[in-house]
Amino acid sequence: MKVGLWLLSSCIVVGLSVIPVSAEPEPWRMSTQGKWLVQSPEVVITGIKLNSTPRGLEIVLETDTQQLLKPLIFPEDDTLVIEILGALLQLPEGEEFIAENPTAEIDTVRVNQLNETTIQIRVTGKTGIPGAEVIPSQENLVLVLTPSLDTGTTETELEIVATGEQTEGYFVPEASTATGTDTPLRDVPQSIQVVPRELIENRNVRELERALETVPGVSPSGGRGTSVNGPGILIRGFDASDIFRDGIPFFSLAPVGTSDIERIEVLKGPASVLFGDGEPGGVVNLISKKPLAEPFHEFSFTAGNFDTYLTALDVSGPINDAKTVKYRINLSYDSYGSFRDFVEGDRLNFAPRVTWDISPNTSIDFYAQFLALTETIDEGIVSTPNGIVDIPRERFLGEEFGELDQDLVNVGYDFVHRFGERWSVRHSFQYLQYDATRFAPLFDSFDEETGNLDRLEFFADGTYRRFFVNADFVGKFETGPIAHQLRVGADYRRNNEDPSFQFDNLFAPINVFDPVYTNIPYAINPQFFRDDKVDRVGVYIQDQIDLLPNLKLLAGVRYDYVDQLRTTQNLGEPREEFTQSDDRFSPRVGLVYQPIPALAIYGSYTTSFNPSFAASRNPDDTTFDPTTGRQFEVGLKADLFDRFSVTLAAFDIRKDNVEVQDPDNPFFSIQTGEQTSKGIELYLGGEILPGWNVVAGYTYLDAYVSQDTTDIEGNSLTNVPDNQFSLWTTYTIQKGSLQGLGFGLGLFFVDERPGNLENTFTLPSYFRTDAALFYTRDRWSFQLNVENLFDVEYFSSSDGFIGVNPGAPFTISGRIAVRF
């Protein structure tokens, strides 16, 4: 049987259904003394109800308050035992609850007080021992173990799976990005970090780039100015701006918000075996908020200095009595100013989602996202080979009329069907379209003597369409004593885009020391046009193999075929067509050894490839080869406490076939370049003590040009610091009159970084301090966040040209939220 636990606003729900599977024993996680450390009861159970649903039997434990409940689950003979730690049973009908034959599969449900601090639920099956699926909700259900075991009397599996709205604190035991299946992080032979929802909310970060500041090895790239080329993210020194959403490619020319994101998973290193063509640094995968089985409603309002406001509504729950149809709606409106003169923006995001459990084995999830954004285009301040120009960090060097307008529509569905308990199929479809207009004068060249900055009349617009469809099979089986989890699938992607550009004419220059703005928009007259179609087909196979109970092998390979048709046309000239086809096998292999259950030692080899742009050619008109990447990584992962883990990784990445300038013809490029990134990462995250959460990371990174035809060989890669450190920690008072009061502290150190690939100037190092104060009581929560507490002047990134993005000064925001 399968058991699910939901923590509601006033109750806990346990659902049951049958699922026998074989598994090996594994010791339970306990304290150093071998006993559970439980304090006096904080939750009183005042009533018990049984509800029959299509999912199975729900056991509702009604409580008198919203508190943290701690379940411990294990089989005993033919009975599944669920112990609720820190709870007291006070039932009107007596000291014990008993239900005989509540379903055709369950013989007895018995609930009683095991001791002064623990309630015990015993569920006895008629045909076998129940298995467990634990589903936490908004109220922060703590899972103290997730093992499987063999009782010796019958083959069973105790399976704890987190679904729905999770607030698991800072400790995230598993993720799907690395393997495409829900796999414990310690079983993945590659470094992966998760930014959970609670961390996003505690820091009150509203955009993706800021949310990733606690992930080691991740830094901002700056791109070519704000809202010109979209989010700028580097992972281990390489570009990672092509992000994913629920495993499907997602793209935006604007900053990506976090209001409808449940968590962010960051996979380090090449990932073409699962995600197709891409850069070798890693992958950012946004996990959307999903519909909940129980009603949830939250309204929040945030206000901050620089005229910044955010209003958000998050509602979810069942649509029908059987709870087979659930919905979720996230609606937010963000109106924001900036410490930068004249810079502002607004973002409206509407994300509805409906899940229909057609049967116990079949479900389909329909979703959509509608986003409208307008934002001032800002390229920051200027730099020279002698360094960054000394002007105030708030000085704006564009024009007020310069802005990005983007409308995005993203619709799709995700269908899952299970063939029994071991095999399943998933089919997804998505259509994404965004219409973007960019209109602003951009930096061209700077005269140090006069202080005049030349600017180009830039305009770009177009419609970008993305289609995605896949079929994915996952199955579990054994070959003798060896257990397998096989994943086989294929996907097809098509990108259509028809942008037009204007960038040939000079706009009025501006003096950076004494700026005078024209405030007169220039005429729009596109001069260059593209019409592109790119088809991608990928087929992959992956096997997660348990060679021994403590030795796991992950192996996979993907074949990709990419076909490009690119057309270019200058105004008044004939249209040119460029075709290019590339194919590539991308293997991956990794091994995990666990000498003890809480420690994993791993090593892996992963690869990536990325086709070149078809319109880019060699001097003899031949096409460029795809860039390729490979990574060797070794490391260890350890669970230091029940809810606190550490990951230490050492890696070496090589990116080949990098396009470099032809030394014999500066107007052309050749492919002889190689870039290397090697280093060490340390990550710690989770709950040290009840109420005390910590995430910390350190990165040492040596990223440089290892081969080149010009004199930049040996230069460090742009925007990549040698050393980077982050710490964010919160503590919430657990008892007494101040219960619910919490404090947060963040420390961020970034070493000096080269501002361009020629290494002619450097962005200085900085140390930033953030802080938070929050209070939660009943349905209300209040929060105060400060970024850059000591008003340190720093620069976050460079665009690799002459633009430099200054960091924000002392910034304060307050948030109030209510659940109803």
N, C-alpha and C positions, 0 to 999 in steps of 0.2 A: 504494500500500500504506500501511497504517497501522501505526505502530510504537509500542509502549508500553514504558516503562522502569519497573521496580519495584526499589527498593532494599530487600533483605531483611536479616535479622539476619546472614546470612553470604553473601549473593550479590546480584547485580543481574539482573533479568529483563527481556528485551526481547521484546515481542509484535508480530507483523506481520499486516496485512490490507490489501486493495487499496482506494484511495480517490482517484481522479483528480478534481481541481477546478481551475478557472482562478484565478489570483491575480496581483497586481502585485508587482514586486520591491520589496524594502525592505532597506536596508543592515543588516549585522549589527552588534550592539552590541559595541564593542571598548573597549580602554583608550585613554587620550589619545594614546598612541604608536602606536595602530593594531595592537597585538599583544596577545595574551592574557597576563596576568600570572599565571604558574603557578609555584608553588614546587616543591621537590623532591618525588618521589613519596612518598605516605603510605600507599597501598593496593596490595597485591600480589594479582593475579589468579592463582589456583592451579589453576583448572579451568574448562572450558567445556562446557555441555550444551545440546542443542536438544530442546525439548518441543513437540509438536503439541497444541493445545487448541482448543476451539470458538471462542475469540477470535482465533486465528491461531497463529503460530509464536513460542514463547518461547525467547529466548537467555539462558541462565543463566550469569552470570559469578561463579564462586565466589571468595570472598575469605577472607583469613585473619583479618579483624578487622572490627568495625563502625566504618566511617569515612565521611567525607563524600566523595562522588564527583561530579564535575562533567562532565556530558555537553554536547558541542557538536554540533549536528545540522544537516546541509545536503545538498542534492542535488548530484550531479556526473555529468553525462551521463545514463546510464541507471541510476545507482547512488545509493543513499542512504548517506551517510557519517555515522557516529557516532563522535566522538572523546571518549574518557574522559580528562579532564585529571587530572594528579596521580596516575597509576597505573602499575604495572609488571607486565609479563606474565612469569610463571614457570610454564610448563606442563611436565608430565612428558614429554609426547610430542614436545616440540620448541619452536621459537621462533615457530611460526605454527599457527593452526587454520584448516582449510578444510573446508567441507561443500558437496558438489555436489548440486543438485536436492533440497533438504530438503523442499520442498512443490511442488505443481503450479504455484504462482505465483512461486516464488523460484528463481532459477538458481544463485546462489552466496552463501554466507556466509563471509566471510574476516576473521580477526582477527589482527592483528600489532602489534608495537611500532613506533609511528611515529617516536618519538624518546625521549630519556631520561625524559621525564615524561608521555608521552601514548600511550595505546593507541587504535588505530583499528579500527573495525568497518565493513566494506563489505558492504552488502546489495544484490545486483543482481537486479532483477526481470525476468521474462520478457515482460511486456506493458507495462511502464511503470516510472516511478520510484516507489519507495515514498514514502508520506507518513508523518508521525510523530505519535503520541499518547504523551505522556510522563506517566506516573502515578507520582508520588512516594509514598513510604510513611513509616513512623514514623522512619526513620533519616535524614531530612532531606536528600533529594536536591535539589541546587541546580540550577535551570533558568537557564541563562545567556542564552537568547534565546527569543523566541516569534514570529518573523516568518513570512510566507508569501512565496514568490518564484516567478517565471516564468523557467525556464532558457533559453527561446527555442527549444528542440527539441521539447518536448511540454508540454501543459498539466498542471500538477501543483499540489498545495498541500501545503506543510509545515505541519502543524497540531499544536500542542502543547497538550494539554488536561489539566488537573489534576483527578484524581478520586481517590476513596478517601481514606485517612487522610493528610492533608497536614501536614507540619511544615516550612513554607516559611520559617521565621523570621518577621521582622516585615514583610517585603515581600510584599504580596499584589497580583499584577498584574491580576486580574480578579475580577468578582463578578456574580451573577445578579439581585440585588435590584432594581437600577435599570431593567432592561430585560426580565427574565424569561428572558434567554439569557445564556450565558457570554460576557461582553463585556469586553475590556480596559478598565480604569478610565479610561484617558486618552481613550477613545472615547465616554465618557458625558458629555453636556452638563449635568451636575448633580453637586454635591458628594456623595461617598459615601466613608465610612471603614469599614475592616474591622478588627475586633479578632481576631487569629488565636489559635489554640489555644496556641501557644508563649508569647504574651504573657499569656494567662490563667493559665497554669501558672507562669510566672516570677514573677508578682505573687501567686500563690496566692490568687486571689479566688474565692469560692465562691457569690456571688450576682450577679445581673445588674446591679444598680445600681452596685456597686463596679467591675465589669468595664468599665463605660462611662465611668469617670473620665478615661480618656486620650483620649476623643473630644471635640474642640472643639465648642462649642455645645450640649452636653448637660449638664444639671444636675438634681439631685433636686427633686421637687416637694413631698415630704412627705405628700401626700394628707391623710387625716384620721387620722393615727396609724398605727403599725406594725400590719399585719395587720387593718386595717379595710376598706380599699378596694384592696388589692393594690399592686403596684410603682408608685412615683411617679416618673415620668420626664418631663422637659421637653426638647424639642428646639427650639432657636431661640426659646425663650420660651413655646412652646405645649405642651399636654399630649400625651404620646405613650405613654400607659399601655396602649393596645390594641396589644399586640405581635403578631408573626407568627412562625410556626415553619415553616421550609421553604416560605415563601410563603403559608401558610394561617393564618387568624386563630387565635390562641391566647390563652387568658385564664386568669388565676389570681388569687384574692384574697390569696394568700400570696406572699412573696418567691420569685423564680424562681432555681433553682440552675443551676450551670454544668457539672456532672460529665459530662453526656452531650451537651455542645455542642462542635462542632468549631470554629466561629468565629461571630462576631456581625457582621452587616452593618448599617450605619446609613445610610439614605438621607435626605438633608436636603431639606426643602421639601415642598409638597403632592405626594401620590402617588396620588390617586384613580384615575388612568388604569389602574393595575395592581392596586390593592388595594381599590378601592371606597370607601365612605364612611369619612371619618376627619378628623382635625385637620390643619391646614396646616403644622405644624412639621417633620414627617418620620415615618419608619417605622423600627422596630427589627425586624430579621428574624434569628431564631436558626437557624443551619444545624446540623442534627444530625450526629452521627458516623455514618458509613456503614460497611457490611461491607467487609472487606479480602480481597484474593485470596490473601494469604499469612498464615500463622499469626501472631497477635499476642496476647500475654497480659501484662497489667500489673496488679499489686496495689500499692495505696498506702495509707499511713496518715498522718494529720495530727493533731497535738495542739497546743493553744495555751492561753494563760492564759484565765481566766474559764470553766474547765471546758468547753473546746471540743474536739471530736474529730470526725474524718471518716475513714471507712473506705470505700474504693472499689475496685471490680474492673472491669476493661475487657478483654474477650476477644473475639477475632475470628479469622476464617479460613474456608477452604473446607470444605464439608460432603462433597462428592464429589471423586473423583480428577480429573475434568475441570474442576473449579473453576467450574462453571456455577451452583452453589448456594453462597452464602456467608452467613455469619451474623455478628452482632455483639450482644453483651450488655453493657450498662452497669448495674451494681448499686452503689448507694451508700447509706450510712447516716450521717447527719449529726446529731450531738448537740451542741448548743451552748448555752452560757450567755451572759452579757452583763455589761458593766461596770455596767449598770443593775440596781439591787436587784430581786430576785425575778423577773427576766425570763429566760426560757429557752425552748428549743424543740427539736424533733427532726423530721427529715425522712428518709423512706425512699423511694428512687426506684429503679424497676426498668424498664429500657428495652431490650427485645429487638427485633431487626430481622433480617429474612432477605431476601436478594436472589436472584432466580432469573433467570439469563440463558437464557430459553427458546430463543433462537436468536441468531446473531450480530447480528440487527437488532431483537430483541424482548426486553424484560426487565420484571420486575415486582418491586416492593419492598414487602414487608409490614412494618409496624411497629406497635409498641404502647408505651404508657407508663403505668405505674401508680405513683401518688404518694400517700403518706399523710403528712400534716403536722399537727403540733400546736405552737402557739406562743403565748406570752403576748402579750396585747394591751397595747400601751404607747403612750400619747400624748405622752410626753416630759415637759417641764416647761412652766410657764405664762409668758405674757407679758401686758403691759398696754400702754396707749397711751404709757406713759412708758418702755417698754423691757422687757427680759427680766428676770424676777424673779431675784434673786441667791440661788440655792440650789445645793447641790452637784449636779454633773452626773449623779451616780449615783442621785439621789433619785427613787423611783418613786411616782407619784401615783394609781395604779390599785389593783387588788386582785389577790392571787395567784390567785384562782379565775378571773379573766378571761382567756379564751383563744379562739383560733381553732382549729377542727378542720376540716380539709379532706381529702377523698378525691377523687382525680382519676383518670379513665380516659380514655386517648386512643388510639384504634385507627384504622388506615387502610391504604391502599395507594397506590402510585404506579406507573402503567403507562406504558411508553414503547415505541413501535414506530417504526422508521425505514423509510420507503419509498425504498429506494436511499440515495444519499448526500446528497440535498438536502432531502428533506421528512421530517418526523416528526410524530407525534401523541403527546400526553401526556394521560392521564386520571387524575385523583386523586379519592379519596374519603376522608373523615375523619368520625369521630364522636367528639366530646369531651363528657364529662359530669363535672361536679364537684358534690359535695355539701358544703356549707359551713355551719358553725354558728359564729356569733360571739356571745359572751356576756361582757359587761364593762361596768362603769360608765364613761361617757364624760364629758369636760369639758363643763360647761354655762356657768358664769359664775364670775368671781373677784372677791373683795372685797379691795382693796388694803389697807384699814385693818386688817381682822382677819386677813388671810392665809387665809381660808376659801375653799375651792374647791368650788362646788356641782357635783354629778355626776348624770347621768341613768342610769336603768336601761335599758341597751341590750341587745337580743337580736335576732338575725336568723338565719334558717335558710332552706334551700330547695335544690332540685335545679335545676341549670342544664345545659341540653343544647344542643350546637352541632352542626349537620350542614353538611357542605361537599362539593360535587361540582363538577367542572369538565371541560372538554374544550378542548384547546389545540393548535393547529397551527402549526408553524414550518417555513418553507421558504426556500431560497435560489434566486434566479434573476437574470437580467440583462435589462434593456431597452436594447439597444444597448450602449454602453460603461458604463452605469450598473448597479452591482450592488445588489441588494436582499436584505435578510433580513426576511421578513414574518412577523408573529405575529398570529394571529386566534384568538379564544377566547370562551368564555362560562363563567360560573360561577353556581351557585345556593347560597344559604346560608339556613338556617333556625335561629332561636334560640327555644327554649322555656324559660321559667323561671317558678317559682311560689314566690317568697320570701314570708316573713311577718316582721313587725317588731314590736318593742316599744320604745318610746322616750318614753312620756308621763309616767312617774313619776320623781320625784326619789329618788336614793339618798343615803345618809348623806354629808354633806360631809366634807372632809379639810382639815386645816391644813397648808399647804405648808411652813411653818417647823418644825412639830412634828407630823409625821404620826402618826396612830393608825389602824391598819387594822382593819376589822371582821372580815375573814376569814369572813364569813357570806354565802353566795350568796343572792340574792333570788329570789323565785318567778318562774317563767317563765309569762307570760300575754300572748301576742301580741295586738296590738290593731289591726294594719293588715296587709292582705293584697293581694298582686298576683298576677296570672296573665297572662303576656305571651307573645305569639307575633309574631315578626318575620320576614318573608320578604324576601329580597334576590335580585334577578336582575341580573346584569351581563353586557354584551356589549362586547368591545373589539377594536380593530385597531391594530397598530403596525407601522411600517416603519422599518428602519435602512438608510439609503440612502448608498452611496458615490458622491457626485456626481463626485468626482475622487479620485485616490489619497490626497490630503491634505485633502479636504473632505467631511465626513460630516454627514448630516441625520438627526435622529431626530424622528419625528412620530407621534402617536397620539391616539386619542379613545376614550372609554368612555361607554356609556350605562348608567345604573343606575335600577332601579325598586325602591323600598322600600315595603312594605306592613306597617303596624303594627296590631295589636289588643292594646290594653292594658286591663286591668281593675283597678280598685281597690275596696277594701271596708274600711270601718271596722267594728270589732266591733259587732254589733247593728244595723247599718245596711244598706240595700240595696246591692247591687253595682252599680258604674258601669262602663260600657264606653266606650272612646275608640278611634276608628279614625282612621287618617291614612295617606295615600299620597303619596309624593313621587317625582319622577323628575328626572334631571339628566344633561346631557352634560358630561363633564370632558375638555377637550383638553390636549395637551402638545406643545410643539415646541421643538427645540434644535438648535444648529449647532456643529460642532467643526471648527476649522481648525488644521492642523498644518504650520507653516512649515518645520519640520525634524522628523524622526521622533520625537525625544525631547521635543518641546514641543507642547502642545495648548492653544489658546485657544478658549473656548466661551462661549455665551450661551444662555439657555433661559427659557421661560415655562411654568409649570405651575400646575395648579388642583386644588382639592379641594372636597368638599361633605360635610355631615354633617346628617342629618335631626334635627329637634328631638324631644324625648320627647313622645309623642302625648298623654299626660295633662296636659301643660303647655299652657295656653290663654291667649288674650287675654281681657280683661274681657268682650268680646262673644261668647266661646266659640269664636272662630275659631282655627284652628291656626297655629302659628308656621311661618315659612318655614325651610328648611334654612340652617344657617350655611355660608358659602362662603369659600374662601380662594384667593388667587392669589399667585404669587411671580415676580418677575423676578430672575434671577441671571446674573452674568458672572464669569468666572474663568479661571485657567490651571492646567494640570497639566504637570509636567515631571519627567522621569527624570534626576536629577542624576548618578547613577552607575548601574551595571548593576542594582543591587538597592536603590536608594534613590530615593524620589520625593517631590515636594512638590505640594500643592494650595493655591491661594489663591482665595478666593471672596468676592464682594460680593453682597448680596442685599437685597431689599425684599419683605416679606410683609404682606398685608392680610387680616384676618379680619373679614367683615361679618356682619350680622344677629345680633350678639351680644345675648343677652337681658340687659336691665338693668331696674332697679326703675322702676315707673311713678311719676313724681313726683306724680301726682294721686291715686294709690291704692297705698300701699306694700305692700298684700297681693297685688298683681299685678305682672307683668313685661310689658315691651314690647320690641320688637326694633328698636332704633335704634342700637345700639352698634357700634363698630368698634375693633379692636385692631391695632396696627402693630408689626412687628419688622423692624429693618434693622440691618445690621452687616457686619463683615468677619471671615472665618475664615482661619486659616493652619494647615496640617497638614503635618508632615514625618514620614516613616516608612520604615524599612528597615534595611539593613546598610551601614554606612559602610566598614568594613574587615572582613576575615574574623574572626568572633567578636564584633564590636562592633555591637550592634543599638540602634536609637533610635526612639522615637515621641515627638513633641512637637506641641503645639497651642496656639494663642492665639485668643481670640475677643473682639472688641469688639461689644457688642450693646446697642442702644437699643430696648427693648420697652416700649410704653406704651399707655394708653387714648387713642385718637385721636378718638373720638366717644362721647358719653354724655349722658344726660339729667340726671345728677346732678353733684355738684361733684368727681367723681373724674377728670374729663377732664384728660388730661395726666399722670396718675399712672403710675408704673412698674408693670409686671406683677409679681405675687408671685413671690419666689424667683429672680428673674432678675438676675444680676450684670452690671454694665457691662463688666467685664474679667475674664477667666478664662484661666489658663495652666496647662499640665501638661507634664511631662517624665518619661519613664521610659526608662532606658538600662541595658543589661547588657553586660558584656564577659566572654568565656570564653577562657581560655588555650588556645591551639591546639596547642602542642608541648611537649615536654620532660616532666620528672617531674611537673609540676603540670598537665599537660593534663587538661581537663575541669573545672578549678576556675573558677568564675565569680562575678561581683559585680554587684549591681543597685542603682540609686539612682532614687528617684522624688521629684519636686518638684511640689506642687500649690498653686496660688494661686487663691483665689476672692474676688472683690471683695464689698463690702457689698451687701446685697439687701433690698428691702422685705419685711416679714413678712406684709403683707396688701395687698389692693387699695386700701384707703383710705390706705396709706402712713403709718400712725400710728406704726409702730416699725420698726426696722431690725436685720437680722442683721449683726453685724460681719464684716469681712473676716478671712481667715485664710491662713496659709502652713504647709502640712504637708509633712513629710519622711518618706519611706518608704525602706527599704533591704532588700537581700536578699543572701544568700551561698549558693551552691549548688556541688555537686560531683557529677560523673557519671563513673563508671568501670565499664566492661564493662556488665553488666546492671543495676547499682545506681545510684541517684541519691539524693542527700541535699540538703535545702534548708532554709534558715532565713530567715524573713521577719519584718520589723518594720514595723508601721504606726504613724505618729505618733512617730517616733524621739525627738523632743524634748518629747513630752507637752504639746503645745499645746492649750489649751482653745478649742474652737470649736463652732459650731452649723451643722449640715449643711442644715437646711431648716425651714420653718414649714408648719403645716397650713392657713394662711390664716385661721384663727380665733383661738384663743389658745394653741394648743399649739406648742411648739418642740422640735425633735429635736436633742439635743446629739451632737457627734461623739465617736468612741471615743478614749480616752486611749492611752498607750503600750501596744501590743498586739504580742505575739510568738507565732509559730507555727513548728513544725518539721514537715517532711514527708519521709518515706522511701518510695521506690518501687523495685520490682524487676520486671523483665521476664523471663518464663520460657517 
